Amino acid sequence: MRLKKVGENALQWLFVNYLRWIERTVTIRWSEENRYGDSQIFGFWHEDSFFMNLVLEKLAHKTTPVDVIVTADTRGNYIENMVKRCGGNALRVPDGYKAFAALKKIIQDSYEKTHSIAVALDGPLGPRHEPKKLAFYLSEHAEEDFVGICLAYSSCIRLKHRWDKYVIPLPYTTVTVEVKNYGVVMKNQIPELPTAAGKTEQGAAAGIFSAY
């Protein structure tokens, strides 16, 4: 058990320090169709989770503090650590039907405090690029705008063996971040969402290295 904890701490240290290295070397190009100032529901694709820590950190300076919905199982420990290191707050939510009580509390809290909420649209386990209803349930019941965020990388490593094809950006890369406000979205009226900034999924392969 102690060795496992040491291993977890080492991985968390590696993730956080690599993220900070990326932050010092990356160029971000913003494309925004959004009005900031009010609390909103931010949605992104699970594959972009690593770099989204930096995106949400920067968005928090434009809008309200951002809470990130994170799975309650052990996979969420690494994510929560990175979210906190970037100045955010993680909301641990169980998978499946157990999530209902936690989501009710999140919606209730949204009435009492002015915080935005971010969620991986196809998380925690896919299928890839098939948005689940969670973000839109929150948008509908909290009556807050849904804001979609998608990214594109000039160079990165894509973990092809994972269901989400998880992206690790390389140092000195350029990341394009598209932010679009869809207004309040009903959970049964999910709009068609782009899978990458400025590109179709089929056209997003340039500058990407695959890791199997």
C-alpha positions in Angstrom: 0.0 0.0 0.0 2.8 2.4 0.9 4.6 1.7 -2.4 1.4 2.4 -4.3 1.0 5.7 -2.5 4.7 6.6 -3.4 4.0 5.7 -7.0 0.9 7.9 -7.1 2.7 10.9 -5.6 5.5 10.5 -8.1 3.1 10.4 -11.0 1.3 13.5 -9.7 4.6 15.4 -9.3 5.5 14.4 -12.9 2.1 15.5 -14.3 2.1 18.8 -12.6 5.6 19.7 -13.4 5.2 18.7 -17.1 2.1 20.8 -17.3 4.0 23.8 -15.9 6.8 23.3 -18.4 4.1 23.3 -21.2 2.6 26.5 -19.7 6.0 28.2 -20.0 6.6 27.2 -23.6 3.2 27.0 -25.3 1.5 29.6 -27.5 -2.3 29.8 -27.1 -4.4 31.1 -29.9 -7.9 32.1 -28.7 -11.1 32.1 -30.8 -13.9 33.1 -28.6 -17.7 33.6 -29.1 -18.7 34.1 -25.5 -19.7 36.8 -23.0 -17.9 36.3 -19.7 -19.0 37.5 -16.3 -21.8 35.1 -15.3 -21.5 31.5 -14.2 -21.6 29.1 -17.1 -21.3 25.4 -17.9 -18.1 24.6 -19.8 -17.9 21.4 -21.8 -14.8 19.9 -23.4 -13.7 16.5 -24.9 -12.0 14.1 -22.5 -9.0 13.7 -24.7 -8.1 17.4 -24.0 -8.3 17.0 -20.2 -4.5 17.5 -19.7 -4.3 20.9 -21.4 -7.8 22.0 -20.2 -6.2 22.6 -16.8 -4.4 25.6 -18.2 -7.4 26.7 -20.3 -9.7 26.7 -17.3 -7.1 28.4 -15.2 -7.1 31.3 -17.7 -10.8 31.4 -18.1 -11.3 31.7 -14.3 -9.7 35.1 -14.6 -12.3 36.2 -17.1 -15.4 34.7 -15.4 -16.3 33.2 -12.0 -14.2 30.5 -10.3 -14.5 27.2 -12.1 -15.4 23.9 -10.4 -14.4 20.8 -12.4 -16.5 17.6 -12.2 -14.2 14.7 -11.6 -14.9 10.9 -11.3 -15.0 9.8 -7.6 -12.9 6.6 -8.3 -9.1 6.5 -8.0 -8.6 7.8 -11.5 -9.9 11.1 -10.3 -7.1 11.5 -7.7 -4.6 12.6 -10.4 -7.1 14.9 -12.0 -8.1 16.5 -8.7 -4.5 17.2 -7.9 -3.8 18.9 -11.2 -7.1 20.9 -11.0 -6.1 22.2 -7.5 -2.6 23.1 -8.6 -4.1 25.2 -11.3 -6.3 27.1 -8.8 -9.5 25.2 -9.5 -11.8 23.1 -7.4 -12.7 19.4 -8.1 -16.2 18.1 -7.6 -16.0 14.3 -7.1 -19.0 12.6 -8.6 -19.6 8.8 -8.7 -20.2 7.1 -12.0 -23.6 5.7 -12.9 -26.8 6.1 -10.9 -25.0 7.1 -7.8 -24.2 10.4 -9.4 -27.8 11.7 -9.1 -27.6 12.8 -5.4 -24.2 14.5 -6.1 -25.6 16.3 -9.1 -28.6 17.6 -7.1 -26.2 19.1 -4.6 -24.1 20.7 -7.4 -27.2 22.3 -8.8 -28.3 23.5 -5.4 -24.9 25.0 -4.7 -25.0 26.8 -8.1 -27.9 28.8 -6.8 -26.1 29.7 -3.6 -22.7 30.6 -5.0 -21.5 32.1 -8.3 -19.3 29.4 -9.7 -18.9 28.0 -13.2 -18.8 24.2 -13.8 -16.6 22.3 -16.3 -17.2 18.8 -17.4 -15.7 16.3 -19.9 -18.6 15.8 -22.4 -17.7 12.2 -23.3 -16.2 11.2 -19.9 -15.4 9.4 -17.9 -15.2 6.3 -20.2 -16.7 7.3 -23.6 -17.6 6.5 -26.2 -15.3 9.1 -27.7 -16.9 12.3 -29.1 -20.4 11.2 -28.0 -21.6 13.8 -25.6 -23.5 12.6 -22.5 -26.3 14.6 -21.1 -24.6 15.7 -17.9 -23.4 19.2 -19.0 -26.8 19.9 -20.7 -28.7 18.6 -17.6 -26.7 21.2 -15.6 -27.3 23.9 -18.1 -31.1 23.2 -18.2 -31.7 22.9 -14.5 -29.3 25.7 -13.4 -30.5 27.9 -16.3 -26.9 28.7 -17.2 -25.3 29.0 -20.6 -23.5 26.0 -22.0 -20.1 26.9 -23.5 -18.3 24.4 -25.7 -14.5 24.3 -25.8 -12.5 22.5 -28.3 -8.7 22.4 -29.0 -6.3 21.8 -31.8 -2.5 21.2 -31.4 0.3 22.0 -33.8 2.3 19.1 -32.2 1.4 16.5 -29.6 1.5 12.9 -28.6 -1.8 11.1 -28.9 -2.3 7.9 -26.8 -4.0 5.8 -29.4 -4.4 2.8 -27.1 -6.8 4.8 -24.9 -10.5 5.0 -25.7 -10.3 8.9 -25.8 -7.0 9.1 -27.7 -5.7 11.2 -24.9 -3.5 14.2 -25.9 -0.2 15.2 -24.4 1.0 18.5 -26.0 4.7 18.8 -26.7 6.8 21.8 -25.5 6.8 24.8 -27.8 3.6 23.8 -29.5 0.7 26.1 -30.5 -2.7 25.3 -29.2 -5.8 26.8 -30.7 -8.7 27.1 -28.3 -12.2 27.7 -29.6 -14.8 28.8 -27.1 -18.4 29.0 -28.2 -21.5 30.0 -26.2 -24.7 27.9 -27.1 -27.0 29.5 -24.6 -29.1 27.5 -22.2 -29.2 24.0 -23.8 -31.8 21.4 -22.9 -30.5 17.8 -22.2 -32.7 16.5 -25.0 -31.6 19.1 -27.5 -27.9 18.7 -27.7 -26.3 20.7 -30.5 -23.8 19.3 -33.0 -20.4 20.0 -31.5 -17.0 20.3 -33.3 -14.4 17.7 -32.2 -11.4 20.0 -32.8 -10.8 23.7 -33.1 -11.1 24.8 -36.7 -11.0 21.3 -38.0 -13.0 18.2 -38.6 -11.8 15.1 -36.7 -10.5 13.6 -40.0 -8.5 16.7 -40.7 -6.8 17.1 -37.3 -3.9 14.7 -37.9 -1.1 17.0 -38.8 1.7 17.3 -36.3 0.4 14.5 -34.1 2.5 11.5 -33.0 0.8 8.3 -32.0 1.8 6.3 -28.9 0.6 2.7 -28.8 
